[in-house]
């Protein structure tokens, strides 16, 4: 039986997949956010945002990715003109979950190029809206394949602004700057350390601290006891598998 299948009455539920733990970890990024615009980028963050709204964060605002505010079933509920979208972006009333081609210990993100910016070895998306996102509203990150190529000692180009650079720029840069969490296919990370360097906050079941360290090119802050990413409730699993993602897009992004 595939992880997305619904068991027959009386049959045991399918085991929770790594992808489903990632959904839960992403959903938790929006806990207690109140009425903010959730802007998830990628299948698993999108499933997580919709799960959060259906359960513990009902005041979240979801969009169709363009100009409409949408309900739980995707039906348009309101129009979000671009000028209003920018007001929310620059006033801390949005929480983005972006991807990252590179991330360093202080949360600086790169999605632009690999190598020297004047002659890169690989051209990526470009800087796009990453500086505005990170300086003007909370920004979390989702990395579906945790590796030393992504979690690097120093990003080749700063797109999303990390804690060290925001602090160096002063109060105008730190007013709304916050990186609540980084979620990867190995665990959850935050910056709850004295110098705002990255900390291992939880491990997905089946993952060890040693695996995370080997897949990270810088020295992580690791507490003496690292908790496990929380289990989904039966109702959360039902919503993920039967309502939000019955087609199993999550398992194509993170394979068990």
Secondary structure, 3 states (H helix, E strand, C coil): CCCCCCCCCCCCCCCCCHHHHHHHHHHHHHCCCCCCEEEECCHHHHHHHHHHHHCCCCCCEEECCCCEEECCCCCEEEECCHHHHHHHHCCCCEEEEECCCEECCCCCEECCEECCCCCCCEECCCCCCHHHHHHHCEEEEEECCCCCCCECCCCCCCCECCHHHHHHHCHHHHCCCCCCCEEECCEEEECCCCCCCCEEEEECCCCCHHHHHHCCCCCCEEEEEEEECCCCCHHHHHHHHHHHCCCCHHHHHCCC
